[in-house]
Amino acid sequence: MRLPLLCSVAALYALPLAGEEAASPYSPYAGKSYPTEVFFGDTHVHTSLSGDAGGAGNILRPRDVYRFALGEEVIASSGQPVKISRPLDFSMVTDHTDALGAIADVISGTPNILADEMGRAFHEAFNAGPEEAAKAAVRLVATFSQGKISPAMNYGPGNPGFRRAWDEIIDAAEAYNDPYNFTAMIAFEWTSLASGNNLHRNVILRDDAERARRIEPFTATPPLGSRDPRQLWKWMENYEQLTGGRILAIPHNGNVSNGMMFPMRDDFADGSPLDAEYAEMRQKYERLYEASQIKGDGETHPYLSPEDEFADYETWDWGNLDVSVAKTPEMLAGEYARSGLQRGLQLEQELGTNPYKFGMIAATDTHTGLSTYAEDNFFGKFSNYEPNPKNRISKTAKENPDLGISYKSWQYTQSGLTAVWANSNTRAGLFDGMHRRETYGSTRPRMIVRFFGGYGYTERDLITRNMAEAGYAKGVPMGGDLAAGDGAPSFMAGAMRDPDGANLDRVQIVKLWLDEAGEPAEKVYDVAWSDGRAPGADGKLPPVGNTVDLTVPTWTNTIGESELRALWTDPDFDPGKSAIYYARVLEIPTPRWAAYDMVKYNLEVGPEVELITQERAYTSPIWYAPPE
């Protein structure tokens, strides 16, 4: 028989003989479409276009953000050269949309600003020297958060200065976006503040400039904007209908929301019950949650998780964003990722949809324009706190000049990075990975973490170098939904240390569910650990140890492991109950940024200043649903 010309010799040898089944390819990767690469980036960066950032001395613009993320050395606003150790895979500028671009006019004193009483007062304060400018920046945040900002200063849609700033953000992203090598995504921050409670969201477009220029970003200021998240989601829905594009929103770390980030009732409708529309729209557009950033860690709180020995990590109890209302224990469950996930289970029973079904990420929320995420390269939250020997580690509390409530500068956290499992380092690839919730948040290290849940996993699946093959074939990855199967599900978790970082202490799986009374319940399981330790009589592992030398400062990788893996089956599984599982990976102790400042500037610090940290990563959860 004469073969068609389109059939090559190679194809001929691949054809099965009569009566034979086609053999699977020798290459284990042939025909596979699941993500094999993880990409690290920062989803939360502010430039001088943001009022609080520019007011605090930031002079860097959107293009500087991308130059820095690509590994170029730039000059920080304080005049110091700065560079990251390794380029990021992706980044985005997320400037505040309320008053976007106005701060430059306030500082320079344009006629429209000087004609306004508040604008003129802020102009004079920002030009009265560094100390007065720093105080003015705090007052600006407080004034805006209380809804008292002058309309003349609050640039919004339709204002030429607002449009110029948005175009600059788009132009910078287009100039530096290099598909498959470096991704610059177009984004902004919607800055909702309810009586000083932080409900901010970073809004990320999958799209390019053509679609982005067809809109102006949503703000929190009426009449064109709103502080109500429902109105943001409607704006996002309109964007998709108008442009044919795709969009998602990432709520901030909620630890300064005073309980409003994960409400059980509608705080914007006189406390009325949440409804199905709220749940459906929030789940549709808020697929991720920022679980850690510079303003503290937001996984959980020791009050909420008293049995979790690692719960008290970079904990903030300042109150709300402008420090106008003190924190109370009753607020905490509405602020943290773990309790938010549990509240989602409760609301799903009432509404039929889980509004708090989110994956985990971390970011910096830097207002310096610099994603300096490493402990030994900390350039502060604001430009007036860039490295210096004076005000980085304060012995006494800093005072809010308007409200008289104190906070301490050393409590700022060095965090974090978003990791996305994606098929390509492109806008589409990263957005789709985020939408699948196939993400994890790291407080700094670029550790590689996999997490799968399914049925029929074996030890062989765990130890193969291609654990993902069985992970996807027999189950779902982080961020996925796991249906009921034959017996209890099993979970595979694997982590490899950052090649430039510290060894790993342990891998844990956190389980969340509702008890018989419908109340939130949780348990943390150690599933893999280093150094041959054995749990004590209380079931707890002894600490991994500590090699930190604060005189340098440094640490040694003489403890811990470079890689940890676990195959774990829930010993307390109830097939009739919904449950949530996610992995937490801990490094061995390492020096915190304050330790590097202490040595560099020869500082004396008080015992309250934390000098040692234990970095970690949080995967997106896997949701188990019982049979209907």
HELIX and SHEET records of a PDB file:
HELIX    1   1 VAL A    9  ALA A   14  1                                   6    
HELIX    2   2 GLY A   51  GLY A   55  1                                   5    
HELIX    3   3 PRO A   62  ALA A   69  1                                   8    
HELIX    4   4 ALA A  102  SER A  108  1                                   7    
HELIX    5   5 PRO A  111  LEU A  114  1                                   4    
HELIX    6   6 GLU A  117  PHE A  126  1                                  10    
HELIX    7   7 PRO A  130  SER A  145  1                                  16    
HELIX    8   8 PRO A  160  TYR A  176  1                                  17    
HELIX    9   9 ALA A  209  ALA A  212  1                                   4    
HELIX   10  10 PRO A  229  THR A  243  1                                  15    
HELIX   11  11 GLY A  254  VAL A  256  5                                   3    
HELIX   12  12 ALA A  276  TYR A  285  1                                  10    
HELIX   13  13 PRO A  329  GLY A  334  5                                   6    
HELIX   14  14 ALA A  337  LEU A  351  1                                  15    
HELIX   15  15 GLU A  375  ASN A  377  5                                   3    
HELIX   16  16 SER A  383  TYR A  385  5                                   3    
HELIX   17  17 SER A  409  GLN A  411  5                                   3    
HELIX   18  18 ARG A  427  HIS A  435  1                                   9    
HELIX   19  19 GLU A  459  ILE A  463  1                                   5    
HELIX   20  20 MET A  467  LYS A  474  1                                   8    
HELIX   21  21 TRP A  593  LYS A  600  1                                   8    
SHEET    1   A 9 THR A 183  MET A 185  0                                        
SHEET    2   A 9 PHE A  90  MET A  92  1                                        
SHEET    3   A 9 GLU A  37  ASP A  42  1                                        
SHEET    4   A 9 LEU A 417  ALA A 422 -1                                        
SHEET    5   A 9 THR A 439  SER A 442 -1                                        
SHEET    6   A 9 ARG A 616  THR A 619 -1                                        
SHEET    7   A 9 ALA A 579  GLU A 587 -1                                        
SHEET    8   A 9 LEU A 504  LEU A 514 -1                                        
SHEET    9   A 9 PRO A 520  TRP A 529 -1                                        
SHEET    1   B 9 THR A 183  MET A 185  0                                        
SHEET    2   B 9 PHE A  90  MET A  92  1                                        
SHEET    3   B 9 GLU A  37  ASP A  42  1                                        
SHEET    4   B 9 LEU A 417  ALA A 422 -1                                        
SHEET    5   B 9 THR A 439  SER A 442 -1                                        
SHEET    6   B 9 ARG A 616  THR A 619 -1                                        
SHEET    7   B 9 ALA A 579  GLU A 587 -1                                        
SHEET    8   B 9 ILE A 622  ALA A 625 -1                                        
SHEET    9   B 9 ASP A 481  ALA A 483  1                                        
SHEET    1   C 2 VAL A  74  ILE A  75  0                                        
SHEET    2   C 2 PRO A  81  VAL A  82 -1                                        
SHEET    1   D 3 ALA A 187  TRP A 190  0                                        
SHEET    2   D 3 ARG A 201  LEU A 205 -1                                        
SHEET    3   D 3 ILE A 247  PRO A 251 -1                                        
SHEET    1   E 2 LEU A 193  ALA A 194  0                                        
SHEET    2   E 2 ASN A 197  ASN A 198 -1                                        
SHEET    1   F 2 ARG A 265  ASP A 266  0                                        
SHEET    2   F 2 SER A 272  PRO A 273 -1                                        
SHEET    1   G 3 GLY A 296  ASP A 297  0                                        
SHEET    2   G 3 LEU A 288  GLN A 293 -1                                        
SHEET    3   G 3 GLY A 359  ALA A 362  1                                        
SHEET    1   H 2 LYS A 398  GLU A 399  0                                        
SHEET    2   H 2 SER A 406  TYR A 407 -1                                        
SHEET    1   I 4 GLY A 475  PRO A 477  0                                        
SHEET    2   I 4 ILE A 448  GLY A 454 -1                                        
SHEET    3   I 4 SER A 490  MET A 496 -1                                        
SHEET    4   I 4 GLU A 563  THR A 569 -1                                        
SHEET    1   J 2 THR A 590  PRO A 591  0                                        
SHEET    2   J 2 ILE A 612  THR A 613 -1                                        
END                                                                             
